[in-house]
């Protein structure tokens, strides 16, 4: 298959078939594990708060992402509004939960991708894409026809539908999911979803089947593969030991960012365990656990 993968699918006509298959998932919505059944193409908004049109908060080159996504030209991020999670500590709640952004047509979304390519970005980084898969895929053939030739990064929260992920096989070159929690009750309390750990594990297995471990070019820029983010929470609320053990079972070469960026945001102050940043010893423990699990490609661990 040519690279990026979606180009061969476009040439064969398979990309358009996938667009129609995802449209069917959106009719009575089941594009994410909530399967809320909203008739989004008829104007209803799903549990995510988005109807049938794309809603974009902003787009542009981003130099603060993981190194393999940035290169010299930055990661071409498109911040999609709303989310299928309801994290009480979200640092981007104005976008993910309040829904700040503008409705854009498929042609305009395609134009954003092409703008990012012209600016020298190394990829198209779709931030929080899960609930807008149909909107993205509807725009993609327009962009490909006009010359888009950058890998797609699927930058998600880890709460993914296997049915939807399978329709992305060969379209997405780089997946960057979170693995937020090892405990279902914790996920329910802080992100408002059921069965997060089992759902995320199943999604990660499918993603790894599709793209494997992260592959870099000679300049250290990602071409294809899986990159996982794990945010360390205070009081070990994320269940880091179980998370890293699972990631190591996928492959010891899974690229994992052990993230120390947590700070109390949004409604975190209403939940006392979340009302402080992780201590240095909690971060150091998380890194030790990842190394002890056998993971060999860790990002975000300097000074631990």
LUMFI-909219 format. One line per field, with one value per residue: y negated, x negated, z of N, C-alpha, C in turn; residue number from 1. Coordinates in steps of 0.001 Angstrom, whole numbers, plus 500000, padded with zeros to 6 digits. Layout:
REM LUMFI-909219
ny [Y_...]
nx [X_...]
nz [Z_...]
cay [Y_...]
cax [X_...]
caz [Z_...]
cy [Y_...]
cx [X_...]
cz [Z_...]
gutor [NUM_...]
***
This chain:
REM LUMFI-909219
ny [501197_497746_494770_491886_494278_493849_492943_495022_496313_494368_494242_496749_496609_497499_495793_494074_495934_496525_494074_494080_496273_495354_493248_494709_495679_493355_492628_493626_493041_494791_494426_494245_495911_495207_495382_493861_493543_491267_489422_488075_487118_486095_483811_484039_483872_485843_487751_486595_483981_483013_482602_483454_482018_480942_479548_477205_476045_474763_474490_475317_475199_477130_477166_478348_480995_484565_485425_487122_486417_483817_482852_480676_478926_478838_480278_480738_479601_480086_478952_480439_479751_480517_483804_487360_488103_487039_485621_484571_483074_481836_480074_478589_477714_475714_476205_479011_479552_477282_476626_474722_473356_473512_474338_476160_476749_479794_479166_476943_478079_479861_477957_476838_478969_479018_476443_476754_478613_477050_475244_476667_478644_481866_483824_484524_483789_484933_483855_485121_486829_488823_488699_487360_488778_489383_486818_486128_488120_487560_485211_485961_487289_485070_483509_485267_485523_483006_483064_483787_485276_486171_488067_489194_488413_489884_488661_489386_490116_492744_494135_495980_497275_500562_501263_498852_498249_500311_499515_497507_498682_498709_496137_494333_493577_493111_493610_491998_492626_491943_493790_493813_494788_497570_498620_499261_498019_495665_494405_494024_492238_489962_489480_490143_492449_495848_498956_498253_499236_501909_501361_499575_501238_503187_501541_500646_503027_503561_501297_501663_503997_502985_501001_501466_501133_497871_496344_494630_492126_491390_488944_488987_488638_489553_492101_494141_496086_496800_494633_494003_492140_491596_490176_489210_489312_487756_489590_492058_492499_493138_495735_496755_498966_501220_500238_499816_502402_503685_502294_503056_505722_505633_504853_504681_502572_500561_497186_494897_492115_490980_488901_485862_483626_483078_480876_479275_478587_477202_478852_480061_479284_479939_482514_483860_485700_485008_482443_481455_481285_484081_485377_485214_487680_489384_489187_490200_492815_493763_493803_495686_497949_498275_498841_501160_502837_503488_501790_500081_497731_494800_491652_488308_488609_487363_486416_488020]
nx [499155_499518_498045_499198_501595_504275_504304_504061_506453_508229_507710_508609_511298_512219_512104_514312_516325_515905_516570_519337_520011_519351_521114_523485_523149_523541_526157_528127_526734_523744_521036_519251_518476_520607_522924_525353_527503_528528_530012_528078_527558_529926_530084_530171_528357_525766_524778_522364_522785_522639_523926_524581_522688_519276_517507_515200_512668_510143_507190_503822_500155_498487_496172_495811_496392_495671_492276_491808_493964_493636_491257_489570_491471_493699_496669_499629_502277_505768_508223_510967_514284_516051_516543_516434_516069_516389_514593_513860_511679_510737_508429_509032_511684_513350_513429_513909_516171_517800_517997_516880_516352_516620_519065_518184_517943_517565_515784_514441_513164_511477_509900_508561_506851_505220_504110_502477_500651_499398_498120_495998_496279_495890_497789_501334_503039_505592_507457_509266_511138_513090_515974_516507_515948_517309_517629_514960_514084_515740_514686_512129_511689_511974_509792_507701_507999_507204_504531_503546_501106_500141_499568_502316_503047_504631_505868_506873_509180_509155_511498_513091_514976_514950_516117_516146_513381_512382_513226_511496_509140_506228_506686_505979_502729_501194_501865_502788_503794_505150_504545_506353_507337_507174_509208_512663_514677_513429_513121_515797_516572_514959_514887_517309_518114_518922_517252_514619_511816_511793_512860_510954_508698_509455_509689_507036_505735_506841_505960_503167_502971_503618_501605_499225_496068_494600_493155_490362_488990_485819_485244_486348_489073_492473_493901_495755_497829_498319_498750_498911_500552_500290_501670_500457_502111_502930_502677_502510_504721_505037_504188_501607_499780_501209_501961_499481_498502_500330_499827_497193_497659_498874_496724_493286_492084_493891_494593_494665_495924_495372_497114_496719_498279_500604_502892_505105_508094_511042_513656_512242_511693_513920_513601_511861_509524_508428_507552_504988_501657_499737_497202_493566_492506_494589_494653_492102_492422_494332_492824_490873_492483_493293_490877_490178_492157_491234_491308_489739_489631_489979_491435_491315_490017_487841_485719_486895]
nz [500000_499238_500706_502294_503692_502934_500327_498423_498964_498167_495405_494604_495047_497430_499597_499370_499759_502430_503570_503183_504765_507314_507408_507702_510293_511657_511289_513155_515877_516432_516493_518535_521694_523350_521873_521394_519723_518506_515854_514014_511458_510741_512134_514884_517976_519274_522237_522452_521692_519116_515834_512485_511051_510698_513459_514300_516408_516196_514096_513097_512858_515326_517865_520261_520598_520939_520195_517817_516217_515506_514111_511815_510909_512485_513976_512240_513541_513976_515870_516978_517955_521004_522613_523241_525794_529236_530958_534191_534780_532532_530513_528356_528403_527396_524710_524516_526099_526487_523866_522132_518958_515332_512885_510035_506525_504519_502401_503465_505684_504365_503077_505250_505952_503682_503832_506110_505143_503153_504811_505736_507663_509271_509415_509559_512275_513970_516453_519081_517504_517534_517672_515387_513091_510687_509572_509156_507324_505212_504275_503554_500923_499227_499961_499320_496566_495861_496409_498971_501005_503428_506454_508487_511811_514470_517166_520133_522926_523730_524138_522222_519469_518229_515818_514395_514393_512778_510301_509814_509195_507358_506544_508587_509560_511837_515149_518146_520974_524259_527276_529859_532378_534649_536087_536167_537734_538527_536058_535412_537403_536952_534200_533142_531685_530784_531421_530638_530877_529741_527223_526169_526143_524257_522024_521754_521158_518623_517221_517360_515894_513388_512782_514181_515984_516614_513810_512661_510435_508799_509876_512334_512456_512807_510814_510753_512933_516484_519202_522565_525091_528562_531275_534333_537366_540543_543657_542454_540780_538137_537881_537128_537124_536145_533665_532268_532295_530619_528208_527711_527235_524754_523139_523914_522723_522445_522028_524526_526194_529262_531064_532776_533031_534402_535966_538262_536688_535091_536534_538527_541125_542571_543278_545624_545560_543113_543310_543305_541909_540611_542761_542765_543532_542869_540099_539521_540425_538584_536228_536930_537174_534522_533249_534648_533775_531325_529160_526533_525118_526107_526533_527863_530332_531410_534036_535925]
cay [500000_496496_494020_492393_495388_493481_492627_496226_496559_493400_494628_497959_496360_498026_494699_493629_496962_496338_492887_494493_497172_494528_492548_495616_495704_492060_492460_493755_493004_495739_494254_494437_496939_494771_495852_493121_493688_489985_489315_486877_486597_485384_482599_484300_483944_487035_487550_485736_482606_482630_483185_484048_481178_480797_478356_477057_474939_474046_475367_474669_475977_477274_477599_478868_482408_485480_485163_487796_485805_482398_482622_479277_478092_478912_481194_479946_479952_479588_479184_480649_479388_481536_485023_488418_488237_485867_485609_483442_482331_481521_478812_477878_477865_474757_476870_480381_479676_476128_476732_473562_473704_473103_475367_476017_477668_480733_478476_476097_478962_480297_476818_476725_479977_478568_475298_477276_479207_475955_474597_477516_479584_483227_484720_483906_484291_484753_483885_485527_487106_490008_488435_486665_489611_489206_485497_486164_488952_486896_484185_486503_487445_483747_483109_486152_485147_481742_483258_484093_486401_486278_489086_488764_488787_490017_488247_489648_490397_494178_494738_496147_498389_501443_501189_497644_498370_501199_498752_496610_499490_498291_494689_493691_494116_492950_493471_491509_492665_491996_494868_492945_495431_499024_499006_498807_497090_494385_493812_493599_491077_488786_489233_490349_493521_497213_499978_497637_500027_502998_500761_499045_502362_503764_500573_500640_504264_503377_500295_502277_504923_502212_500185_501932_500184_496613_496370_493286_492007_491137_487686_489183_488242_490720_492427_495077_496847_496482_493830_493956_491180_491964_489036_489601_488574_487885_490749_493198_492712_493689_497157_496824_500291_502073_499643_500078_503849_504006_501751_503913_506987_505391_504918_503898_501412_499557_495846_494406_490853_490887_487455_485215_482301_482881_479829_479181_477716_477427_479134_480934_478867_480572_483892_483623_486387_484399_481017_481098_481897_485216_485068_485742_489101_490111_489258_491123_494183_494131_494133_496953_499014_498482_499530_502511_503633_503884_500828_499603_496452_493904_490215_487538_489152_486685_485926_488967]
cax [500000_498771_498051_500101_502432_505574_504206_504405_507886_508929_507547_509389_512704_512561_512279_515708_517152_515763_517362_520737_520151_519364_522398_524491_522967_523944_527604_528609_525295_522951_519636_518427_519083_521852_524012_526503_528616_529028_530068_527264_527647_531202_529987_530068_526998_525547_524271_521186_523191_522408_524846_524025_521658_518035_517337_513759_512314_508998_506217_502543_498980_498347_494815_495766_496742_494546_491236_491965_495017_493371_490256_489193_492584_494814_497784_500742_503409_507123_508913_512391_515043_516786_515810_517312_515802_516795_513596_514081_510423_510267_507713_509584_513128_514076_513601_514416_517461_518639_518228_516433_515914_517486_519482_517470_518356_516508_514786_513623_512306_510427_509008_507705_505802_504296_503374_501444_499617_498646_497306_494855_496538_495472_498933_502611_503281_507019_507547_510607_511874_513940_517387_516622_515320_517989_517314_513572_513978_516442_513777_510829_511522_511805_508409_506808_508112_506474_503104_503112_500173_499581_500234_503323_502874_505919_505459_508167_509206_509068_512828_513330_515781_514221_516764_515647_511943_512109_513451_510348_507976_505661_506874_505154_501369_500645_502859_502273_504850_504879_505050_506551_507651_507226_510355_513911_515395_512731_513483_517201_516656_514232_515073_518708_518348_518930_516338_513492_510586_511949_513067_509669_507807_509884_509336_505585_505376_507202_505050_501847_503104_503627_500423_498018_495261_494309_492038_489845_488122_484422_485202_487007_490479_493339_494539_496862_497748_499063_498131_499913_500370_500857_501573_500338_503022_502592_503214_502507_506081_505004_503856_500503_499151_501979_501910_498206_498394_501078_499130_496033_498136_499058_495359_492370_491642_494951_494113_495561_495611_495803_497344_496767_498875_501884_503124_506558_508793_512474_514366_511409_511734_515070_513214_510628_508298_507917_507362_503574_500825_498954_495903_492408_492341_495622_494179_490962_492955_494967_491768_490281_493425_493245_489622_490240_493064_490496_491449_488413_489688_490731_491286_491795_489504_486627_485696_487553]
caz [500000_499195_501953_503330_503281_502362_498909_497671_499149_497320_494001_494337_495334_498744_500550_499296_500394_503882_503931_503266_505910_508525_507383_508253_511749_512204_511094_514538_516097_517193_516121_519730_522538_523980_520998_521919_518800_517991_514393_513860_510090_510642_512929_516327_518511_520069_523596_522303_521464_517725_514867_511284_510441_511457_514288_514507_517303_515634_513440_512846_513252_516772_518155_521619_520620_521065_519210_516524_515412_515257_513085_511665_510486_513427_513739_511708_514387_513807_517140_516754_519154_521758_522956_523727_527228_530018_532029_535099_534910_531181_530383_527198_528556_526548_523420_524595_526777_526153_522433_521365_517615_514220_511938_508767_505471_504121_501579_504331_506478_503442_502851_506426_505811_502632_504381_507011_504289_502528_505844_506033_508758_508957_509490_509907_513626_514254_517919_519513_516267_517641_517408_514101_512063_509405_509054_508680_506130_504115_503756_503139_499474_498618_500198_498569_495155_495687_496613_500335_501001_504772_507275_509448_513220_515151_518503_520783_524353_524004_524287_520794_518969_517322_514513_513736_514172_511640_509074_509644_508846_506091_506371_509609_509629_513185_516217_519419_521991_525691_528119_531014_533663_534743_536912_535547_538611_538457_534772_535495_538287_536478_532759_532805_530717_531301_530884_529932_530715_528771_525906_525718_525820_522980_520982_521564_520438_517219_516653_517180_514760_512152_512449_514853_516757_515937_512870_512404_509274_509170_510618_513617_512353_512716_509534_510944_514165_517700_520253_523635_526171_529874_532186_535734_538235_541966_544395_541522_540297_536786_537909_536177_537039_535243_532322_531599_532080_529405_527036_527466_526664_523320_522625_524754_521954_522379_522358_525577_526859_530660_531084_534084_532837_535088_536948_538472_535746_534904_537781_539363_542537_543216_543577_546385_545122_541888_543553_543359_540877_541111_543356_542046_543818_542121_538719_539465_540559_537320_535277_537360_536826_533071_532935_535211_532936_530132_528076_526166_524393_526987_526358_529012_531584_531834_535413_536819]
cy [498760_495776_492559_493426_494997_493205_493837_496535_495592_493828_495841_497756_496830_496910_494203_494655_496834_495135_493289_495419_496386_493682_493421_495714_494447_491842_492535_494048_494124_495637_494345_495424_496490_495252_495199_493160_492398_489970_488013_486282_485904_484166_482802_484281_485168_486701_486635_484268_482111_483340_483762_483260_481103_479494_478297_475846_474105_475032_474584_475580_475970_477854_478182_480322_483257_485288_485840_487222_484413_482166_481153_478360_478089_479954_480363_480262_479286_479963_479240_480424_480583_482815_486081_488787_486949_485733_484359_482570_481859_480139_477985_477912_476879_475382_478178_480474_478471_476067_475531_474005_473257_474316_475111_477079_478683_480052_477609_476942_479497_479177_476603_477727_479531_477350_475778_477923_478110_475254_475448_478465_481009_484233_483875_484556_483944_484951_484063_485826_488103_489770_487722_487465_489397_487862_485456_486939_488341_485827_484772_486700_486114_483304_483961_485785_483871_481851_483538_485357_486525_487390_488455_489291_488765_489868_488278_489981_491863_494886_494871_497379_499242_501374_499980_497752_499240_500502_497752_497354_499113_496817_493931_494372_494107_492768_492976_491464_492440_493397_494247_493670_496951_499515_498403_497816_495709_493665_493286_492308_489830_488490_489608_491422_494881_498043_499376_498576_501132_502461_500246_500170_502992_502839_500591_501905_504117_502384_500917_503288_504164_501628_500614_500847_498953_496739_494928_493289_491629_489826_487787_488769_489488_490872_493267_495696_496246_495710_493626_492891_491723_490818_489537_488698_488716_489098_492001_493513_493314_495186_497488_498218_501196_501548_500017_501572_504260_503516_502576_505248_506836_505537_504150_502643_500399_498207_495210_493092_490888_489401_486908_483866_482074_481688_479702_478147_478054_477656_479973_480579_479453_481995_483855_484421_485749_482944_480612_481761_483141_484739_485688_487232_489948_490233_490259_492571_494645_494539_495458_498124_499317_499232_500964_503418_504086_502939_500151_498246_495510_492466_489559_487973_488432_486168_486865_490176]
cx [499125_498886_498297_501104_503711_505495_504562_505888_508703_508879_508404_510896_513137_512793_513722_516650_517089_516568_518821_520972_520180_520628_523489_524378_523512_525458_528356_527340_524759_521481_518713_519137_520328_523072_525337_527708_529167_528983_529371_527363_528972_531242_529934_528601_526880_525146_523053_521550_522998_523411_524114_522922_520425_518061_515863_513503_511172_508128_504939_501392_498826_496959_494688_496155_495486_493578_491441_493070_494646_492415_489877_490348_493778_495845_498998_502046_504703_507877_510418_513158_515824_515962_516816_517018_516229_515864_513746_512838_509894_509614_508208_511101_513927_514358_514364_515811_518372_518912_517821_515909_516930_517836_518763_517955_517248_515415_513874_512692_511164_509418_508074_506550_504763_503494_502218_500310_498766_497726_496104_495047_496227_496610_500181_503066_504717_507240_509009_511506_513024_515370_517609_515961_515986_517628_515892_513478_514702_515549_512520_510704_511339_510353_507433_506820_507329_505002_502644_502251_499456_500284_501257_502973_504250_505641_506686_508028_509172_510391_513412_514179_514953_514800_516254_514156_511635_512336_512324_509080_507476_505827_505970_503788_500817_501805_502163_503417_504289_505198_505143_506624_507568_508476_511638_514666_514749_513084_514912_517306_516072_514404_516459_518990_518260_517822_515136_512291_510716_512116_511748_508706_508170_509504_507841_505110_505673_506268_503681_501875_502999_502262_499140_497314_494914_493044_491653_489019_486712_484239_485897_488459_491338_493934_495805_496713_498547_498184_499200_499541_501012_500591_501540_501232_502582_503266_503280_503909_506110_504697_502699_499911_499890_501934_500613_497986_499144_500342_497895_496455_498475_497725_494465_491879_492763_494392_495126_495043_496218_495898_497464_497459_500154_501842_504633_507186_510272_513141_513536_511483_512921_514764_511866_509405_507649_507495_505899_502856_500146_497621_494782_492235_493396_495233_493035_491432_493579_493925_491112_491187_493379_491980_489652_491153_492384_490640_490111_488412_490591_490392_491710_491225_488242_486764_486382_486677]
cz [500000_500535_501620_502793_502579_500871_498047_497792_498290_495852_493640_494497_496704_499760_500543_499901_501917_504360_504108_504446_507218_508574_508018_509775_512411_512110_512423_515329_516987_516793_517328_520646_523298_523193_521389_520987_518227_516467_513982_512460_509818_511560_514424_516742_519391_521494_523589_522107_520041_516832_513674_510620_511334_512255_514685_515391_516736_514872_513204_513206_514772_517039_519563_521733_520836_519905_517860_515649_514913_514098_513016_511371_511406_513028_513333_512418_513933_515075_516881_518046_519708_521894_523366_525176_527930_531223_532891_535226_533559_531122_529193_527227_527709_525180_523588_525192_526541_524649_521621_519999_516589_513373_510618_507789_505206_503301_502442_505184_505607_503205_504041_506344_504794_503071_505253_506219_503655_503529_506260_507186_508313_508974_509681_511200_514022_515746_518333_518304_516418_517191_516077_512977_510706_508779_508475_507364_504947_503478_503123_501620_498746_498755_499393_497093_494857_496053_498028_500321_502348_505547_508215_510828_513872_516645_519411_522259_524727_524150_522887_520514_518027_515916_513728_513442_512957_510308_508810_509245_507451_505793_507326_509643_511050_514156_517480_520437_523393_526196_529502_532343_533547_535455_536356_536421_538592_537157_534791_536306_537635_534979_532259_531772_531398_530643_530152_529807_529684_527360_525342_525352_524482_521823_520702_520857_518946_516542_516389_516041_513439_511810_513146_515646_515910_515086_512549_511120_509735_509910_511971_513641_512120_511320_509746_512330_515310_518674_521324_524654_527452_530833_533622_536578_539687_542575_543525_541007_538900_536769_536981_536041_536062_533818_531620_531381_530823_528164_526696_526866_525184_522606_523583_524052_521742_522832_523319_526139_528255_530977_532508_534064_533629_536029_537109_537540_535747_536265_538755_540840_543283_543672_544284_545942_543895_542081_543742_542190_541440_541692_542523_542287_543091_540649_538594_539573_539249_536284_535647_536971_535334_532675_533443_534399_531649_528962_527798_525476_525176_526666_527658_530330_532069_533261_536396_537046]
gutor [1_2_3_4_5_6_7_8_9_10_11_12_13_14_15_16_17_18_19_20_21_22_23_24_25_26_27_28_29_30_31_32_33_34_35_36_37_38_39_40_41_42_43_44_45_46_47_48_49_50_51_52_53_54_55_56_57_58_59_60_61_62_63_64_65_66_67_68_69_70_71_72_73_74_75_76_77_78_79_80_81_82_83_84_85_86_87_88_89_90_91_92_93_94_95_96_97_98_99_100_101_102_103_104_105_106_107_108_109_110_111_112_113_114_115_116_117_118_119_120_121_122_123_124_125_126_127_128_129_130_131_132_133_134_135_136_137_138_139_140_141_142_143_144_145_146_147_148_149_150_151_152_153_154_155_156_157_158_159_160_161_162_163_164_165_166_167_168_169_170_171_172_173_174_175_176_177_178_179_180_181_182_183_184_185_186_187_188_189_190_191_192_193_194_195_196_197_198_199_200_201_202_203_204_205_206_207_208_209_210_211_212_213_214_215_216_217_218_219_220_221_222_223_224_225_226_227_228_229_230_231_232_233_234_235_236_237_238_239_240_241_242_243_244_245_246_247_248_249_250_251_252_253_254_255_256_257_258_259_260_261_262_263_264_265_266_267_268_269_270_271_272_273_274_275_276_277_278_279_280_281_282_283_284_285_286_287_288_289_290_291_292_293_294_295_296_297_298_299_300_301_302_303_304]
***
